[in-house]
Amino acid sequence: DFKEIKIKNKKWMTYYVVSSINGWKYVSAVPINNFFYEINQIKMFSILLMLLMSIIGAIFILFFSMQNYRPLNEIKNILQSRVKITDTQQLNEYDLIKNLINVSLSKEEEMHNQMLKFAPVLRNNFFIRLLNGNIDQDSIDQSNLESLNIKFESDKFIVALLEIDDCSNFIRDDTEQEYGLTSFVITNVANELLSNLGFKTYNVILSKTKMVFIINIPDEAQNNIDTSQQAFDTLVEFLQRHFSIFVSVGI
């Protein structure tokens, strides 16, 4: 085995073997400084190389991290400039961006819900202007119609004008709320009858006693006028018998 010995304050690394032929001992003694010289050189070189690669790697990591973080930081600044979050100092980057996105999505959903509330009013106003001929045809495109939830399935239309002649036995007071309830009953019954015939219908409220049904007729439908006439005859009879509402319809 290798053994470390000390001779005159110098450390030596010794090793010996015994000859199997004549029994002689062959002893090898090397100063430890010389014995580990090459090993120490390789060790120091490895340490220096590892330090150098670590420094270079850290510089590259920092550079590429900043390159990738810049767009994210710009998005964060844009969101933070438009959305206010209190106590942002206690949030890390990830939590801050997540909260900013959640607030933005909630705001978007709130705006969408508000648009949905106003959509029937905007759609009714659009149809009133359309019926009165006050809309420039060139200004109407598919995106405008889709924003109002309007989709026509064909180029065939029937327009029916309905007027409430008498609903005194149905309503209690002559108020807008009572006439609104009356219009609700009439439009629901009419839409049910027309949808069973395969017609797509849009309701337009002109006043508390007048409303219009814009009926989009499928291309394959036959006898459109007669079929719609029968549907409105049924509507007039049904409203009179079940609700004591008397109406007149012109197609």
C-alpha positions in Angstrom: 0.0 0.0 0.0 0.9 3.6 -0.4 2.1 5.1 2.9 3.0 8.6 3.9 6.2 9.0 5.9 8.0 12.0 7.3 11.8 12.3 7.0 13.6 15.4 8.2 10.4 17.5 8.2 9.6 16.4 4.6 6.7 14.2 3.6 7.3 11.3 1.3 4.9 8.9 -0.4 6.4 5.4 -0.3 5.4 2.1 -1.8 7.2 -1.2 -1.9 6.7 -4.6 -3.3 8.4 -8.0 -2.4 10.0 -10.0 -5.2 8.5 -13.5 -5.4 11.7 -14.9 -6.7 14.4 -13.8 -4.3 12.3 -12.1 -1.6 13.9 -8.7 -2.1 11.9 -5.5 -1.2 11.8 -2.8 -3.8 11.0 0.5 -2.2 9.9 3.6 -4.1 9.9 7.0 -2.3 8.7 10.2 -3.9 8.3 13.6 -2.3 4.7 14.4 -1.8 5.0 17.8 -3.6 6.3 16.0 -6.7 3.8 13.2 -6.3 0.8 15.5 -6.4 2.2 18.2 -8.7 0.4 17.0 -11.8 -2.7 16.2 -9.9 -2.8 19.7 -8.3 -2.2 21.3 -11.7 -5.2 19.4 -13.2 -7.3 20.2 -10.1 -6.5 24.0 -10.3 -7.0 24.0 -14.0 -10.4 22.3 -13.6 -11.5 24.8 -10.9 -10.4 27.8 -12.9 -12.1 26.4 -16.0 -15.3 25.8 -14.1 -15.3 29.3 -12.6 -14.7 30.8 -16.1 -17.5 28.8 -17.6 -19.8 29.7 -14.7 -19.1 33.4 -15.2 -19.6 33.2 -19.0 -22.8 31.1 -18.5 -24.2 33.5 -16.0 -23.6 36.4 -18.4 -25.4 34.5 -21.2 -28.2 33.5 -18.9 -28.7 37.1 -17.8 -28.6 38.3 -21.4 -31.1 35.8 -22.7 -33.3 36.2 -19.6 -33.5 39.9 -20.1 -34.3 39.4 -23.8 -37.2 37.0 -23.0 -38.4 39.1 -20.1 -38.6 42.4 -22.0 -41.9 41.5 -23.9 -43.4 40.2 -20.6 -42.3 43.4 -18.8 -43.9 45.5 -21.6 -47.1 43.6 -21.3 -47.0 44.0 -17.5 -46.5 47.8 -17.8 -49.3 48.1 -20.3 -51.7 46.2 -18.1 -50.6 48.0 -15.0 -51.1 51.4 -16.7 -54.7 50.6 -17.5 -55.7 48.4 -14.5 -55.2 49.5 -11.0 -54.3 47.0 -8.3 -53.7 48.1 -4.7 -50.8 46.7 -2.6 -48.8 45.6 -5.7 -45.5 45.8 -3.7 -46.2 42.5 -1.9 -46.7 40.7 -5.2 -44.1 39.0 -7.3 -44.0 39.3 -11.0 -46.0 36.2 -11.7 -48.7 37.0 -9.2 -48.9 40.6 -10.4 -49.3 39.7 -14.1 -51.8 37.0 -13.1 -53.9 39.5 -11.1 -53.7 42.1 -13.9 -54.9 39.6 -16.4 -57.8 38.4 -14.1 -58.9 42.0 -13.6 -58.7 42.7 -17.4 -60.8 39.6 -18.1 -63.4 40.6 -15.5 -63.6 44.1 -17.0 -64.0 42.6 -20.5 -66.7 40.3 -19.3 -68.4 43.2 -17.6 -68.3 45.2 -20.8 -69.6 42.2 -22.8 -72.5 41.8 -20.4 -73.4 45.5 -20.7 -73.3 45.2 -24.5 -75.6 42.2 -24.3 -78.1 44.3 -22.2 -78.1 47.0 -24.9 -78.1 44.7 -27.9 -81.9 44.3 -28.1 -82.3 48.1 -27.9 -79.7 48.6 -30.6 -81.2 45.9 -32.8 -84.7 47.4 -32.4 -83.4 50.8 -33.4 -81.6 49.3 -36.4 -84.8 47.7 -37.7 -86.9 50.8 -37.1 -84.4 52.8 -39.3 -84.4 50.0 -41.8 -88.2 49.9 -42.1 -88.3 53.7 -42.5 -85.6 53.6 -45.2 -83.1 55.6 -43.2 -80.2 53.3 -43.5 -77.5 53.5 -46.2 -77.2 50.1 -47.7 -73.5 50.5 -48.4 -72.8 51.0 -44.6 -74.3 47.6 -43.7 -71.9 44.7 -43.7 -71.8 41.2 -42.1 -69.8 42.3 -39.1 -72.4 45.0 -38.2 -75.2 42.5 -38.4 -73.3 39.9 -36.4 -72.6 42.5 -33.6 -76.4 43.0 -33.4 -77.0 39.2 -33.4 -78.7 39.4 -36.8 -78.3 36.6 -39.3 -80.4 36.3 -42.4 -80.7 32.8 -43.9 -82.2 33.9 -47.3 -83.2 36.9 -49.3 -86.9 36.3 -48.9 -88.8 38.4 -46.4 -92.3 39.0 -45.2 -93.1 42.1 -43.0 -96.2 41.9 -40.8 -97.4 45.0 -39.0 -99.4 44.3 -35.8 -101.5 46.8 -33.9 -103.2 46.3 -30.6 -106.8 47.4 -30.9 -108.0 46.6 -27.4 -106.3 45.0 -24.4 -108.4 46.7 -21.6 -109.5 43.3 -20.3 -105.9 42.1 -20.0 -104.1 45.0 -18.5 -105.0 46.7 -15.2 -103.5 50.2 -15.7 -102.7 52.2 -18.8 -98.9 52.2 -18.1 -95.8 51.4 -20.1 -95.2 48.4 -17.9 -98.6 46.9 -18.7 -98.2 47.5 -22.4 -94.7 46.0 -22.2 -96.2 42.8 -20.7 -98.8 42.8 -23.5 -96.1 43.1 -26.1 -94.2 40.3 -24.4 -97.2 38.0 -24.6 -97.9 38.8 -28.2 -94.3 38.4 -29.4 -93.8 35.1 -27.6 -96.9 33.6 -29.1 -96.1 34.9 -32.5 -92.5 33.7 -32.4 -93.6 30.2 -31.3 -96.1 29.9 -34.2 -93.7 31.2 -36.8 -90.7 29.2 -35.6 -92.8 26.0 -35.8 -93.2 26.8 -39.5 -89.4 27.1 -39.9 -89.5 31.0 -40.2 -86.8 33.1 -38.6 -88.4 36.2 -37.0 -87.2 39.5 -35.7 -89.5 41.6 -33.5 -89.5 45.4 -33.8 -91.4 47.5 -31.2 -92.6 50.8 -32.9 -94.8 52.0 -30.0 -96.8 50.6 -27.1 -99.6 49.5 -29.5 -97.6 48.8 -32.7 -95.0 46.2 -33.5 -93.5 44.7 -36.6 -92.5 41.1 -37.4 -89.7 40.8 -39.9 -89.9 37.2 -41.1 -87.0 35.6 -43.0 -88.4 32.9 -45.2 -86.2 29.8 -46.1 -85.6 29.3 -49.8 -87.2 25.9 -49.8 -90.4 27.1 -48.1 -93.6 27.1 -50.3 -96.8 29.2 -50.2 -95.1 31.8 -47.9 -97.9 34.3 -47.9 -100.6 31.8 -47.3 -98.7 30.0 -44.5 -97.8 33.2 -42.7 -101.4 34.5 -43.1 -102.7 31.3 -41.4 -100.2 31.7 -38.6 -101.3 35.2 -37.9 -105.0 34.2 -38.1 -104.2 31.6 -35.5 -102.4 34.3 -33.5 -105.3 36.7 -33.6 -107.7 34.0 -32.5 -105.4 32.7 -29.7 -104.8 36.1 -28.2 -108.5 37.0 -28.3 -109.6 33.7 -26.7 -106.9 33.2 -24.0 -105.9 36.8 -23.2 -108.8 39.0 -24.3 -106.2 40.9 -26.5 -107.7 42.1 -29.8 -105.1 42.8 -32.6 -105.1 43.6 -36.3 -102.4 42.3 -38.6 -101.3 43.6 -42.0 -98.9 41.6 -44.1 
